[in-house]
Amino acid sequence: MQLPRFVLVEQSFPDRSIHNIREHVFRELAASDFAGRVPKRASVAIGVGSRGISNIATIVKSVVDWWKQQGAQPFIIPAMGSHGAATAEGQADVLAHYGIHEATMGVPVRSSLDVVLLGETGEGIKVSLDRNGFEADGIFLVGRVKWHTDFAGSIESGLFKMMAIGLGKFAGAQQYHTFAYRIGLEQMIRSVGAKMFSTGKVLGGLAIQEGAHHETAGLVAVTSSQGLERMIAQEERLLSEVKSWMAKLPAPEIDVLIVDEIGKNISGAGMDTKVINRSVNGHYNPWPDTPFVHRIYARGLSELTYHSGVGLGMADVVHDRLVNDVDWKPTYINSLTAATPACIKTPIHFASDSEALANIAPTVGKVDLSKVTYCRIKNTLELVHVAVSENLVASLAPNANVVSDPFEVRFDARGNLPEFAAPAPEGDFAEAAEADRPGVRA
């Protein structure tokens, strides 16, 4: 397999980092009405999810300490539906791997799949609530507001989704996704979230926003005291803002996208569908205003995905090591609970990178394989530093800058690529490649 020469590219996105997270959290919560809504020594269940959120341990510890300062007795509950292989131990282990456990947080982590039934929504959805949360004096959520991988709407992933699927545990997640298949995920989230809100248990939460660098860019207190509609409107506004910050692939059309790692810690779908432009049901390029990707090659699983293979079904070809690394039990549980079986179909797979790429390149409709374009990313969360084939440079987006000279891609003795490395400026910054790019000075 002979690949074209590659160059390293750095995409320029605004850095919206919040630098003193603890101070910011304390200030945001102090400016809200949370402290006056629960009596001293009240128990507060802090719901935390399973995504790979930047600075999550620092954020959660700050929330815990703030509640302690108010005289409350906080504790942590996993709010992650069927994740962690749908076991109490597995969900506690997910949090522990993010640095969230009793020794680091100074409060108990109470993980259980036991739920209390709250009744039904107007559509007949049976609503469940984590029993530990139900028995607390109040529930406070810590979650990231982000676009969802399965649908587009004005509310997608965020506090309301955590209220619904996260707090519903495995029993709730199964019920909710069954109805979502018919009525749509957004309608299900709104309906179940409203039922959960009606209990009066949910105090609100801390909405986390991330920028294009995967940096903590927003920490916003969202209170339930002003009513359901105001809480919904605030989350809608936060989501709209985050969508405007979204990082994308560096060119409008890519023949072969090489993704080094997929995983549940990276995206609920293993790969962010709105980056790779592939749906969890296998549809190619369904998202408008998103780079068009012809073929996807996934090389391996993230270490923090607990061997969940969710997402491999969206790839066209994968490495043998990815298939061999999958633990099918949690993979089946999560995919079937979410009603997305296509997302875990096993693609064609090969024993080496060179075999996989050699076999997929002829399928993009180019007789001259030297014209096939490539883009390589570490994962769909990290899009600042990427590598692209030299023949893609002329099509790069205005915010994408070549930061290396062209180099040959060499496979090792087993036919595999070296580990992905962030670009480091070299030499003349690929002057020859830049000279062919419209509007860019060499």
C-alpha positions as CSV (number, residue, x, y, z in Angstrom):
1,M,0.0,0.0,0.0
2,Q,1.5,3.3,-1.1
3,L,-0.2,6.3,0.5
4,P,0.3,9.9,-0.8
5,R,2.5,12.1,1.3
6,F,0.9,13.7,4.3
7,V,1.2,17.0,6.1
8,L,0.3,17.9,9.7
9,V,-2.4,20.5,10.1
10,E,-3.5,22.7,13.0
11,Q,-7.0,24.1,13.0
12,S,-7.5,27.5,14.5
13,F,-10.5,27.7,16.9
14,P,-11.1,30.3,19.6
15,D,-9.9,29.2,23.0
16,R,-12.8,29.7,25.5
17,S,-11.1,28.1,28.5
18,I,-12.3,28.8,32.0
19,H,-9.0,28.8,33.9
20,N,-10.1,28.9,37.6
21,I,-12.8,26.3,37.5
22,R,-13.4,26.0,41.2
23,E,-13.7,29.7,41.7
24,H,-16.1,29.9,38.7
25,V,-18.3,27.1,40.0
26,F,-18.5,28.7,43.5
27,R,-19.4,32.1,42.0
28,E,-22.0,30.7,39.6
29,L,-23.8,28.6,42.3
30,A,-23.6,31.4,44.8
31,A,-25.4,33.7,42.4
32,S,-28.2,31.2,42.0
33,D,-31.1,30.4,44.5
34,F,-30.0,26.9,45.3
35,A,-28.7,27.6,48.9
36,G,-32.1,28.9,50.0
37,R,-34.1,26.1,48.6
38,V,-33.0,23.3,50.9
39,P,-32.7,23.3,54.7
40,K,-29.4,22.7,56.6
41,R,-28.2,19.1,56.6
42,A,-30.5,18.3,53.7
43,S,-29.3,15.4,51.5
44,V,-28.5,16.4,48.0
45,A,-28.0,13.7,45.3
46,I,-25.5,15.0,42.7
47,G,-26.1,13.2,39.4
48,V,-23.0,12.6,37.2
49,G,-22.8,11.0,33.8
50,S,-20.4,8.8,31.9
51,R,-19.0,11.0,29.1
52,G,-15.4,12.0,28.8
53,I,-15.9,15.6,30.0
54,S,-12.8,17.8,30.4
55,N,-12.0,18.6,34.1
56,I,-15.0,16.6,35.2
57,A,-13.5,15.5,38.5
58,T,-12.5,19.1,39.4
59,I,-16.0,20.3,38.4
60,V,-17.8,17.7,40.5
61,K,-15.5,18.2,43.5
62,S,-16.2,22.0,43.3
63,V,-20.0,21.3,43.3
64,V,-19.7,18.9,46.2
65,D,-17.6,21.4,48.3
66,W,-20.0,24.2,47.6
67,W,-23.0,22.2,48.8
68,K,-21.0,21.2,51.9
69,Q,-20.4,24.9,52.6
70,Q,-24.2,25.5,52.5
71,G,-24.6,23.0,55.3
72,A,-26.0,20.3,53.0
73,Q,-25.1,16.6,53.0
74,P,-24.3,15.8,49.3
75,F,-23.6,12.4,47.8
76,I,-23.0,11.3,44.2
77,I,-25.2,9.0,42.1
78,P,-24.4,7.8,38.6
79,A,-26.8,9.2,36.0
80,M,-26.0,7.2,33.0
81,G,-28.9,4.9,32.0
82,S,-27.5,1.5,30.8
83,H,-23.8,2.4,30.7
84,G,-21.3,0.5,32.8
85,A,-22.7,-2.8,31.5
86,A,-26.0,-1.8,33.2
87,T,-24.7,-2.8,36.6
88,A,-24.3,-0.8,39.8
89,E,-20.7,-1.8,40.1
90,G,-19.9,-1.0,36.5
91,Q,-21.4,2.5,36.8
92,A,-19.4,3.3,39.9
93,D,-16.3,2.0,38.1
94,V,-17.0,4.4,35.2
95,L,-17.0,7.3,37.6
96,A,-13.9,6.0,39.4
97,H,-12.0,6.0,36.2
98,Y,-12.8,9.7,35.8
99,G,-11.4,10.3,39.3
100,I,-14.8,10.5,40.9
101,H,-15.0,8.2,44.0
102,E,-15.4,8.6,47.7
103,A,-11.7,9.1,48.4
104,T,-11.3,12.0,46.0
105,M,-14.7,13.6,46.4
106,G,-15.0,13.3,50.2
107,V,-18.6,12.0,49.9
108,P,-20.2,8.7,49.2
109,V,-20.9,7.4,45.7
110,R,-24.2,5.5,45.9
111,S,-24.6,3.4,42.8
112,S,-27.7,1.3,42.4
113,L,-30.1,0.3,39.6
114,D,-33.0,0.3,41.9
115,V,-35.7,2.8,40.8
116,V,-39.0,4.3,41.9
117,L,-41.9,4.5,39.4
118,L,-43.3,8.0,39.1
119,G,-46.2,7.3,36.9
120,E,-46.8,7.8,33.1
121,T,-46.5,10.6,30.7
122,G,-49.3,11.5,28.3
123,E,-47.8,9.1,25.7
124,G,-47.9,6.3,28.2
125,I,-44.2,6.3,29.0
126,K,-43.5,4.8,32.5
127,V,-41.1,7.1,34.2
128,S,-38.5,5.8,36.6
129,L,-36.2,7.6,39.0
130,D,-33.1,6.4,40.7
131,R,-34.2,5.4,44.3
132,N,-31.2,7.1,45.9
133,G,-32.2,10.3,44.2
134,F,-35.8,9.9,45.0
135,E,-35.0,9.5,48.7
136,A,-32.8,12.5,48.8
137,D,-34.1,16.0,49.7
138,G,-33.1,17.2,46.3
139,I,-31.3,16.2,43.1
140,F,-28.6,18.4,41.5
141,L,-27.3,17.4,38.0
142,V,-23.8,18.0,36.6
143,G,-23.9,17.4,32.9
144,R,-22.6,18.6,29.5
145,V,-24.9,20.4,27.1
146,K,-24.0,19.2,23.6
147,W,-25.5,18.2,20.3
148,H,-26.8,14.6,20.3
149,T,-25.4,12.0,17.9
150,D,-28.8,10.5,16.9
151,F,-31.0,13.5,16.1
152,A,-31.1,17.3,15.7
153,G,-33.4,19.5,17.8
154,S,-33.5,22.5,20.1
155,I,-32.9,20.2,23.1
156,E,-30.4,17.4,22.6
157,S,-27.8,16.2,25.1
158,G,-27.8,18.0,28.4
159,L,-29.5,18.3,31.8
160,F,-32.9,17.3,30.5
161,K,-31.6,14.1,28.8
162,M,-29.8,13.3,32.1
163,M,-33.1,13.9,34.0
164,A,-34.8,11.4,31.6
165,I,-32.4,8.6,30.5
166,G,-29.6,9.2,33.1
167,L,-31.8,9.2,36.3
168,G,-34.1,6.5,34.8
169,K,-31.3,3.9,35.1
170,F,-31.4,0.7,33.0
171,A,-35.2,0.2,33.5
172,G,-36.0,3.7,32.4
173,A,-33.5,3.8,29.5
174,Q,-35.1,0.7,28.0
175,Q,-38.6,2.1,28.3
176,Y,-37.6,5.6,26.9
177,H,-35.8,4.4,23.9
178,T,-38.6,2.1,23.0
179,F,-41.0,5.1,22.8
180,A,-38.3,7.3,21.2
181,Y,-38.2,4.9,18.3
182,R,-41.8,6.0,17.5
183,I,-42.2,9.5,18.8
184,G,-38.6,10.8,18.5
185,L,-35.8,11.3,21.0
186,E,-36.5,15.0,21.5
187,Q,-40.2,14.5,22.3
188,M,-39.3,11.7,24.7
189,I,-36.7,13.8,26.5
190,R,-39.1,16.7,26.9
191,S,-42.0,14.5,28.0
192,V,-40.0,12.4,30.5
193,G,-38.1,15.4,31.7
194,A,-41.4,17.2,32.4
195,K,-42.6,14.3,34.5
196,M,-39.4,14.2,36.4
197,F,-39.6,18.0,37.0
198,S,-43.1,17.6,38.4
199,T,-41.8,15.7,41.4
200,G,-40.2,18.8,42.7
201,K,-37.0,16.7,43.4
202,V,-34.8,18.3,40.7
203,L,-33.2,21.5,42.0
204,G,-31.5,22.1,38.7
205,G,-27.9,21.7,37.9
206,L,-24.6,22.9,36.5
207,A,-24.6,22.9,32.7
208,I,-21.1,22.3,31.2
209,Q,-20.2,23.7,27.8
210,E,-17.1,22.7,25.9
211,G,-15.4,24.6,23.1
212,A,-13.7,23.3,19.9
213,H,-10.6,22.4,21.8
214,H,-12.6,20.1,24.2
215,E,-11.9,22.8,26.8
216,T,-14.3,23.8,29.6
217,A,-15.9,26.9,28.1
218,G,-19.0,27.4,30.1
219,L,-20.2,26.5,33.6
220,V,-23.8,27.7,34.0
221,A,-26.1,27.3,36.9
222,V,-29.6,26.2,35.7
223,T,-32.3,26.4,38.4
224,S,-35.7,24.7,38.3
225,S,-37.3,27.4,40.6
226,Q,-38.4,29.6,37.8
227,G,-40.5,26.9,36.2
228,L,-40.2,24.2,33.6
229,E,-40.4,26.5,30.5
230,R,-37.6,28.8,31.8
231,M,-35.4,25.8,32.5
232,I,-36.0,24.4,29.0
233,A,-35.4,27.8,27.4
234,Q,-32.0,28.2,29.2
235,E,-30.9,24.8,28.0
236,E,-32.0,25.6,24.4
237,R,-29.9,28.8,24.5
238,L,-26.8,27.0,25.8
239,L,-27.1,24.3,23.2
240,S,-27.4,26.8,20.4
241,E,-24.3,28.5,21.6
242,V,-22.3,25.3,21.8
243,K,-23.4,24.3,18.3
244,S,-21.9,27.6,17.0
245,W,-18.5,26.6,18.6
246,M,-18.4,23.1,17.0
247,A,-15.2,21.9,15.5
248,K,-15.4,20.2,12.1
249,L,-13.1,18.2,9.9
250,P,-10.7,20.4,8.0
251,A,-12.0,20.0,4.4
252,P,-15.4,20.0,2.8
253,E,-15.0,16.5,1.2
254,I,-12.7,13.6,2.3
255,D,-12.4,10.2,0.6
256,V,-11.0,8.2,3.5
257,L,-11.2,9.3,7.2
258,I,-8.8,7.5,9.5
259,V,-10.0,7.5,13.1
260,D,-7.4,6.2,15.5
261,E,-9.8,5.5,18.4
262,I,-13.5,5.2,19.1
263,G,-15.2,4.9,22.5
264,K,-18.2,5.8,24.7
265,N,-16.0,8.3,26.6
266,I,-15.5,10.1,23.3
267,S,-19.1,10.1,22.1
268,G,-22.3,8.2,23.1
269,A,-22.1,6.7,19.6
270,G,-18.4,5.9,19.8
271,M,-17.7,8.5,17.1
272,D,-19.5,11.8,17.0
273,T,-21.9,11.4,14.1
274,K,-22.0,15.1,13.4
275,V,-18.3,15.1,12.9
276,I,-18.0,12.0,10.7
277,N,-21.4,12.7,9.0
278,R,-22.7,9.2,9.5
279,S,-25.9,8.2,11.3
280,V,-26.1,5.5,14.0
281,N,-28.3,3.6,11.6
282,G,-25.7,3.6,8.9
283,H,-26.9,6.5,6.7
284,Y,-24.1,8.2,4.8
285,N,-23.7,12.0,5.1
286,P,-27.1,12.9,6.6
287,W,-26.1,16.1,8.2
288,P,-26.1,19.3,6.1
289,D,-23.3,21.8,6.5
290,T,-21.0,19.0,7.6
291,P,-18.0,17.8,5.6
292,F,-18.8,14.9,3.2
293,V,-17.0,11.7,4.1
294,H,-17.0,8.8,1.7
295,R,-15.3,6.1,3.8
296,I,-14.3,5.7,7.5
297,Y,-11.5,3.4,8.8
298,A,-11.5,2.9,12.6
299,R,-8.2,1.6,14.0
300,G,-9.0,0.8,17.7
301,L,-10.9,1.3,20.9
302,S,-10.2,4.0,23.5
303,E,-8.8,2.7,26.8
304,L,-11.6,4.5,28.6
305,T,-14.5,2.8,26.7
306,Y,-14.3,-0.4,28.9
307,H,-14.2,-2.5,25.7
308,S,-17.6,-1.2,24.5
309,G,-17.6,-1.5,20.7
310,V,-20.5,0.9,20.2
311,G,-19.8,2.9,17.0
312,L,-17.8,0.3,15.1
313,G,-20.9,-0.3,12.9
314,M,-20.6,3.3,11.5
315,A,-17.1,2.5,10.0
316,D,-16.7,0.9,6.6
317,V,-13.6,-1.0,7.6
318,V,-11.8,-1.6,10.9
319,H,-8.6,-3.2,12.2
320,D,-8.7,-6.7,13.6
321,R,-7.5,-5.4,17.0
322,L,-10.6,-3.3,17.4
323,V,-12.9,-6.3,16.8
324,N,-10.8,-8.5,19.1
325,D,-10.9,-5.8,21.9
326,V,-14.7,-5.6,22.0
327,D,-16.5,-6.9,25.1
328,W,-19.8,-7.9,23.5
329,K,-21.9,-8.0,26.6
330,P,-21.8,-4.2,27.5
331,T,-21.8,-3.5,23.7
332,Y,-25.0,-5.4,23.2
333,I,-26.7,-4.0,26.3
334,N,-26.0,-0.4,25.4
335,S,-26.8,-0.7,21.7
336,L,-30.0,-2.7,22.2
337,T,-31.2,-0.4,25.0
338,A,-30.7,2.6,22.7
339,A,-32.4,0.7,19.9
340,T,-29.5,1.3,17.6
341,P,-28.4,-2.3,16.5
342,A,-26.8,-1.0,13.3
343,C,-24.2,0.9,15.4
344,I,-22.5,-2.3,16.4
345,K,-22.6,-4.3,13.2
346,T,-19.1,-5.7,12.5
347,P,-17.6,-4.1,9.3
348,I,-15.0,-5.8,7.1
349,H,-11.7,-6.0,9.1
350,F,-8.1,-6.7,8.4
351,A,-5.0,-7.6,10.3
352,S,-3.1,-4.4,9.5
353,D,-3.6,-0.7,8.6
354,S,-2.0,-1.2,5.2
355,E,-4.4,-4.0,4.2
356,A,-7.4,-2.0,5.4
357,L,-6.5,1.1,3.5
358,A,-5.4,-0.8,0.4
359,N,-8.8,-2.5,0.3
360,I,-11.0,0.5,1.0
361,A,-9.2,3.1,-1.2
362,P,-10.6,1.6,-4.5
363,T,-14.2,2.0,-3.3
364,V,-14.4,5.8,-3.4
365,G,-14.9,6.0,-7.2
366,K,-11.4,7.1,-8.3
367,V,-9.6,5.0,-10.9
368,D,-6.3,6.8,-10.1
369,L,-5.7,5.9,-6.5
370,S,-3.0,8.6,-6.1
371,K,-5.9,11.0,-6.2
372,V,-7.7,9.5,-3.2
373,T,-7.7,12.0,-0.3
374,Y,-7.1,11.1,3.4
375,C,-7.6,12.7,6.7
376,R,-6.4,11.2,10.0
377,I,-7.7,12.2,13.4
378,K,-7.0,10.8,16.9
379,N,-10.7,10.7,17.7
380,T,-13.8,12.9,17.0
381,L,-13.3,15.0,20.1
382,E,-9.8,16.1,19.2
383,L,-9.9,18.0,15.9
384,V,-7.4,20.8,16.4
385,H,-4.4,18.6,15.3
386,V,-5.0,16.4,12.3
387,A,-3.0,14.9,9.4
388,V,-4.1,15.1,5.8
389,S,-2.8,13.8,2.5
390,E,-0.9,16.4,0.4
391,N,-3.6,16.1,-2.3
392,L,-6.2,17.5,0.2
393,V,-4.3,20.7,1.0
394,A,-5.8,22.8,-1.7
395,S,-9.3,22.1,-0.2
396,L,-8.5,22.9,3.4
397,A,-10.8,25.2,5.3
398,P,-9.6,28.8,5.9
399,N,-8.9,28.0,9.6
400,A,-6.7,25.0,8.8
401,N,-3.0,25.7,8.6
402,V,-0.3,23.4,7.4
403,V,2.4,23.1,10.1
404,S,4.9,20.6,8.7
405,D,6.7,19.7,5.6
406,P,5.2,16.9,3.5
407,F,6.3,13.5,4.7
408,E,6.1,9.9,3.6
409,V,3.8,7.6,5.5
410,R,5.7,4.5,6.5
411,F,4.1,1.3,7.9
412,D,6.0,-0.8,10.4
413,A,7.0,-4.4,9.8
414,R,3.4,-5.6,10.5
415,G,1.9,-3.1,8.2
416,N,0.6,-0.7,10.9
417,L,0.9,3.1,11.1
418,P,2.8,4.8,13.9
419,E,0.9,6.4,16.8
420,F,-0.8,9.7,16.0
421,A,1.3,12.7,17.1
422,A,0.2,16.3,17.4
423,P,1.9,18.5,14.8
424,A,5.1,20.3,15.6
425,P,6.2,23.2,13.3
426,E,9.0,22.1,11.0
427,G,11.1,23.6,8.3
428,D,9.4,25.8,5.8
429,F,5.9,24.8,6.8
430,A,5.2,22.7,3.7
431,E,5.7,25.6,1.3
432,A,5.4,23.3,-1.7
433,A,2.0,22.1,-0.6
434,E,0.8,25.5,0.5
435,A,1.7,27.0,-2.9
436,D,-1.0,24.9,-4.5
437,R,-3.7,26.1,-2.1
438,P,-5.9,28.9,-3.4
439,G,-5.6,32.2,-1.5
440,V,-2.7,31.0,0.8
441,R,0.8,32.5,0.6
442,A,3.7,30.0,0.5
